[in-house]
Amino acid sequence: MGLNNIDTKQVVDYKKEIRNKPVDAKFTAKIEGDWLFEEGGPQFRSIVKVKDGTYTMEACHPNFAGPASRPGPMAFGLFWFAACFSSTLVTEASLRNITLTNVKTRVEADLDYTAQFDLGKQPLVNGFRVFMDVKGDVTEAQLADLKEYSLTHCMGMFTIQHAITLKAEVKKI
């Protein structure tokens, strides 16, 4: 692996590949899962492909009384935002040959379940905040530039900042 645990050669090679053939930069990401009906265990499971086989992701319905046996959907959403923002920033730092020794990211979301329980019409999510602590051979100016780069190049941050068209289909089988 390369600088900051990023395979920069693979990143550079892919950038060249899509520069030569831009159509290859566009694809549809998918995840599929099943609701589980066995009591006491997780309630949703997805099996995703990874380099050496598959990885099982499991979630529980939000437990309003406290933690469940698996993370709830919101934890996975926040994980996506934190991991995507971190990955974008660390990858770009690596491409700029900036050595980082520690990166800690926290994402917060202000939630309001009032509407979910038909008790009002307030927005379900009122705001997101991202906090990142970075240690390494990086100046404040470089860090500010990396932050701005990541806010505009991370798909998770893009999703938070822009309304994305959603199509939902539910059908009886």
C-alpha positions as CSV (number, residue, x, y, z in Angstrom):
1,M,0.0,0.0,0.0
2,G,1.1,3.5,-0.5
3,L,1.3,6.8,1.4
4,N,-1.4,7.1,4.2
5,N,-2.5,3.5,3.4
6,I,-3.8,4.6,0.0
7,D,-3.0,2.8,-3.2
8,T,-2.2,5.9,-5.1
9,K,-1.0,4.0,-8.2
10,Q,-4.5,2.5,-8.5
11,V,-6.1,5.9,-8.1
12,V,-3.9,7.5,-10.7
13,D,-4.4,4.6,-13.1
14,Y,-8.2,4.8,-12.8
15,K,-8.1,8.6,-13.4
16,K,-6.2,8.0,-16.6
17,E,-8.6,5.3,-17.6
18,I,-11.7,7.4,-17.2
19,R,-9.9,10.4,-18.8
20,N,-9.5,8.3,-21.9
21,K,-12.9,6.8,-21.7
22,P,-15.3,9.0,-19.6
23,V,-18.2,6.6,-20.0
24,D,-16.4,4.2,-17.6
25,A,-16.7,6.8,-14.8
26,K,-20.5,6.3,-14.8
27,F,-22.2,3.3,-13.2
28,T,-25.0,2.4,-10.8
29,A,-24.0,1.4,-7.3
30,K,-26.4,-1.1,-5.8
31,I,-27.1,-2.8,-2.5
32,E,-29.8,-5.4,-1.9
33,G,-30.9,-6.9,1.3
34,D,-33.6,-8.9,3.1
35,W,-35.7,-8.2,6.1
36,L,-35.2,-10.9,8.7
37,F,-38.2,-12.2,10.7
38,E,-36.4,-14.3,13.3
39,E,-36.9,-12.7,16.7
40,G,-33.9,-11.5,18.7
41,G,-31.5,-11.1,15.9
42,P,-30.7,-8.5,13.3
43,Q,-33.7,-7.3,11.2
44,F,-32.0,-6.5,7.9
45,R,-29.1,-8.2,6.1
46,S,-27.1,-7.4,2.9
47,I,-24.2,-9.4,1.6
48,V,-21.9,-7.3,-0.5
49,K,-18.9,-8.4,-2.7
50,V,-15.4,-7.5,-1.5
51,K,-12.0,-8.4,-2.8
52,D,-11.7,-11.8,-1.2
53,G,-15.4,-12.9,-1.2
54,T,-18.3,-11.3,0.6
55,Y,-19.0,-9.1,3.6
56,T,-22.2,-9.4,5.6
57,M,-23.8,-6.1,6.8
58,E,-26.6,-6.4,9.3
59,A,-28.8,-3.7,10.9
60,C,-31.6,-3.5,13.5
61,H,-34.6,-1.3,13.5
62,P,-33.9,1.8,15.5
63,N,-34.4,0.9,19.2
64,F,-35.7,4.0,20.8
65,A,-35.1,2.5,24.3
66,G,-31.3,2.0,23.7
67,P,-28.8,0.1,21.6
68,A,-29.9,-3.0,19.8
69,S,-27.8,-6.1,18.8
70,R,-26.7,-4.4,15.5
71,P,-26.4,-0.7,14.4
72,G,-29.5,1.0,13.1
73,P,-29.8,2.4,9.6
74,M,-28.7,5.9,10.7
75,A,-25.4,4.5,12.0
76,F,-24.7,3.1,8.5
77,G,-25.7,6.4,6.9
78,L,-23.4,8.4,9.2
79,F,-20.6,5.8,8.7
80,W,-20.9,6.4,4.9
81,F,-20.6,10.1,5.3
82,A,-17.6,9.9,7.7
83,A,-15.8,7.1,5.7
84,C,-16.4,8.9,2.4
85,F,-15.2,12.3,3.6
86,S,-12.2,10.7,5.3
87,S,-11.3,8.6,2.2
88,T,-11.6,11.6,-0.1
89,L,-9.5,13.8,2.1
90,V,-6.8,11.2,2.8
91,T,-6.7,10.1,-0.9
92,E,-6.2,13.7,-2.1
93,A,-3.6,14.3,0.6
94,S,-1.7,11.2,-0.6
95,L,-1.9,12.3,-4.2
96,R,-0.4,15.6,-3.1
97,N,2.3,13.7,-1.2
98,I,1.2,14.9,2.2
99,T,1.9,12.5,5.0
100,L,-0.8,12.1,7.6
101,T,-0.3,10.2,10.9
102,N,-3.8,10.4,12.4
103,V,-7.3,11.2,11.1
104,K,-10.4,11.1,13.3
105,T,-13.7,12.0,11.8
106,R,-17.1,12.5,13.5
107,V,-20.4,13.2,11.8
108,E,-23.4,14.5,13.7
109,A,-27.0,14.7,12.5
110,D,-29.8,16.5,14.2
111,L,-32.8,14.2,14.0
112,D,-36.5,14.8,14.8
113,Y,-38.8,11.8,14.9
114,T,-41.9,13.9,15.4
115,A,-43.0,13.4,11.8
116,Q,-42.1,9.8,11.7
117,F,-44.6,9.2,14.5
118,D,-47.3,11.4,12.8
119,L,-46.9,14.0,15.6
120,G,-46.0,16.9,13.3
121,K,-44.5,17.9,10.0
122,Q,-41.0,19.0,11.1
123,P,-38.1,17.8,8.9
124,L,-36.8,14.4,10.0
125,V,-33.2,15.7,9.6
126,N,-32.4,19.3,10.4
127,G,-28.7,19.4,9.9
128,F,-25.3,17.6,9.5
129,R,-21.9,18.5,10.9
130,V,-18.6,17.0,10.1
131,F,-15.6,17.3,12.4
132,M,-12.1,16.1,11.5
133,D,-9.0,16.1,13.6
134,V,-5.8,15.6,11.5
135,K,-2.2,15.1,12.5
136,G,0.7,14.9,10.1
137,D,3.0,16.9,7.9
138,V,0.3,19.2,6.7
139,T,-0.1,23.0,7.0
140,E,-3.2,24.8,8.0
141,A,-3.5,26.1,4.4
142,Q,-3.2,22.6,2.9
143,L,-5.7,21.3,5.4
144,A,-8.2,24.0,4.5
145,D,-7.7,23.3,0.8
146,L,-8.1,19.5,1.4
147,K,-11.3,20.2,3.4
148,E,-12.8,22.3,0.5
149,Y,-11.7,19.6,-2.0
150,S,-13.4,16.9,0.0
151,L,-16.6,18.8,0.4
152,T,-16.9,19.1,-3.3
153,H,-15.5,15.7,-4.4
154,C,-17.0,13.3,-1.8
155,M,-20.2,11.6,-2.9
156,G,-21.5,11.5,0.6
157,M,-21.0,15.2,1.1
158,F,-22.5,15.8,-2.3
159,T,-25.6,13.9,-1.3
160,I,-26.0,15.9,1.9
161,Q,-25.6,19.2,0.0
162,H,-27.8,18.5,-3.0
163,A,-31.4,17.3,-3.6
164,I,-31.0,14.0,-5.5
165,T,-34.0,12.7,-7.5
166,L,-35.4,9.6,-5.8
167,K,-37.6,7.0,-7.4
168,A,-39.1,4.4,-5.0
169,E,-41.0,1.3,-6.1
170,V,-42.8,-1.0,-3.7
171,K,-44.7,-3.9,-5.3
172,K,-46.5,-7.0,-4.1
173,I,-44.9,-10.2,-5.3
